[in-house]
C-alpha cells in the first residue's frame, strides 16, 4: 500500500483518472459494432464473411486515425486533442442513431466510429506524462486498462438493443460520452513532458527498425485483443447458438481478464522487464488460440481458453508500453500512436480471417490457427531483437535503466568516453 501511495504522489492522479475514463468510453464505442454484430447480422441477413468485414471496419478506420491524432496532440496538447476527439465521437454516434438503415450505412458508421479508436496513444501518453520513468509502466497500465470499455459494450449494449432496438443504442452511447468529456475538462492537466518538434522529428520513428518491431508485436497483443473482442459476440451466437445477450455476457467474461491484466502486465514489467513479460505472453497466446481451434464443441472449455488468452493479451499490452517510453522518452505520444496504428490494423485481420474461415471451410479453426502461426513468428522476432535492445536503451529483460538515456545518446557514449579519457 505504501508503494502505491508513493506512486500516486509521484504524479498527477486526476489526469490519470481522466485518461482512463477517456480511453474506457472511447474503447466501448470502438467495439460497439462488434457487440451489435448478432443484431445487425440478423437485421440484414449477413453471412459470416460480411459479419467479419463489418466488425473490422471500425478497427481499421481507428488504426488509420491514430497517428494523425498523435501528431495533432503534440501541437495543441494531449488534453485538447482528447476533447476534440470525444466531441467528434458524439456526432458520429448521433449519425448512427438517426441515419443508418442499411448494411452500407453500417459500414459508413463503422468508419466514423473509428474516430474512437484513435484515442489510444494520446490517452496513455497523457495519463503517464506526469509520472517518472520507474512508474510509467504502471501508469500506462492503469490508463490502458480503459480497454475495459469492451466489457461495458458487450455487457450493456445487447440488453439495451433487445429492449429499445439496436439503433437506439448508438443514441444512448452518445449521451454517455458527456461524462469523460466533462472529467477531462475539469480534472486533467497537460503533462510537462511536451517538446516542440518538427514534423520530420515526429515521424522519425516510422523509419526505425525498433518502431516496426514494436508494431509487429503489437499486432498480436493489441490486434488480437480488439479483433477477438469485436468478433466474439458473433462467434458465440453462431457457434454455440446462445442468445444475443448471452453471447455478450460470455464475451464479457473473456475480455474482463484482458482489461484487469493490462495493469498487472505494466506492474510486472516495471520489475522483471517488458521483454521477459512479452516472451511469456506470446507463448500463452499461441497455446490458447491453438486449443480454441479444436474446442469448438464445448462452450465452457472455449470460454476458459479465451479467458486465458485475453489475460495474456492484456498483460502483453501493458508490457509493450512499459518499453515505449524507454525507447522514445521525448516522443512517447507519437511513437505510441504509430505502434497502435499498425497493431490495430492487425486487429482487422482476425475478424476477417475468422469470417472467411467459416464461410469457405465451414469451421472457425483455420482463423484461430492462422493467428497462432503469426504469434509464433513474432515470438521468434522478439528473441532476436531483444539482444540489441538490452545493449542500448534497456536493462536485462527490458527493465528501465537507472539513468534513462535516449538511444542516440547511448550510441554516442563510447565515443564521448574516449574523448574524456586522458591520454597516457
C-alpha positions, 0 to 999 in steps of 0.5 A, a space after each residue: 500500500 505504501 508503494 502505491 501511495 508513493 506512486 500516486 504522489 509521484 504524479 498527477 492522479 486526476 489526469 490519470 483518472 481522466 485518461 482512463 475514463 477517456 480511453 474506457 468510453 472511447 474503447 466501448 464505442 470502438 467495439 460497439 459494432 462488434 457487440 451489435 454484430 448478432 443484431 445487425 447480422 440478423 437485421 440484414 441477413 449477413 453471412 459470416 464473411 460480411 459479419 467479419 468485414 463489418 466488425 473490422 471496419 471500425 478497427 481499421 478506420 481507428 488504426 488509420 486515425 491514430 497517428 494523425 491524432 498523435 501528431 495533432 496532440 503534440 501541437 495543441 496538447 494531449 488534453 485538447 486533442 482528447 476533447 476534440 476527439 470525444 466531441 467528434 465521437 458524439 456526432 458520429 454516434 448521433 449519425 448512427 442513431 438517426 441515419 443508418 438503415 442499411 448494411 452500407 450505412 453500417 459500414 459508413 458508421 463503422 468508419 466514423 466510429 473509428 474516430 474512437 479508436 484513435 484515442 489510444 496513444 494520446 490517452 496513455 501518453 497523457 495519463 503517464 506524462 506526469 509520472 517518472 520513468 520507474 512508474 510509467 509502466 504502471 501508469 500506462 497500465 492503469 490508463 490502458 486498462 480503459 480497454 475495459 470499455 469492451 466489457 461495458 459494450 458487450 455487457 450493456 449494449 445487447 440488453 439495451 438493443 433487445 429492449 429499445 432496438 439496436 439503433 437506439 443504442 448508438 443514441 444512448 452511447 452518445 449521451 454517455 460520452 458527456 461524462 469523460 468529456 466533462 472529467 477531462 475538462 475539469 480534472 486533467 492537466 497537460 503533462 510537462 513532458 511536451 517538446 516542440 518538434 518538427 514534423 520530420 522529428 515526429 515521424 522519425 520513428 516510422 523509419 526505425 527498425 525498433 518502431 516496426 518491431 514494436 508494431 509487429 508485436 503489437 499486432 498480436 497483443 493489441 490486434 488480437 485483443 480488439 479483433 477477438 473482442 469485436 468478433 466474439 459476440 458473433 462467434 458465440 451466437 453462431 457457434 454455440 447458438 446462445 442468445 444475443 445477450 448471452 453471447 455478450 455476457 460470455 464475451 464479457 467474461 473473456 475480455 474482463 481478464 484482458 482489461 484487469 491484466 493490462 495493469 498487472 502486465 505494466 506492474 510486472 514489467 516495471 520489475 522483471 522487464 517488458 521483454 521477459 513479460 512479452 516472451 511469456 505472453 506470446 507463448 500463452 497466446 499461441 497455446 490458447 488460440 491453438 486449443 480454441 481451434 479444436 474446442 469448438 464443441 464445448 462452450 465452457 472449455 472455449 470460454 476458459 481458453 479465451 479467458 486465458 488468452 485475453 489475460 495474456 493479451 492484456 498483460 502483453 499490452 501493458 508490457 509493450 508500453 512499459 518499453 515505449 517510453 524507454 525507447 522514445 522518452 521525448 516522443 512517447 505520444 507519437 511513437 505510441 500512436 504509430 505502434 497502435 496504428 499498425 497493431 490495430 490494423 492487425 486487429 482487422 485481420 482476425 475478424 476477417 480471417 475468422 469470417 472467411 474461415 467459416 464461410 469457405 471451410 465451414 469451421 472457425 479453426 483455420 482463423 484461430 490457427 492462422 493467428 497462432 502461426 503469426 504469434 509464433 513468428 513474432 515470438 521468434 522476432 522478439 528473441 532476436 531483437 531483444 539482444 540489441 535492445 538490452 545493449 542500448 536503451 534497456 536493462 536485462 529483460 527490458 527493465 528501465 535503466 537507472 539513468 534513462 538515456 535516449 538511444 542516440 545518446 547511448 550510441 554516442 557514449 563510447 565515443 564521448 568516453 574516449 574523448 574524456 579519457 586522458 591520454 597516457 
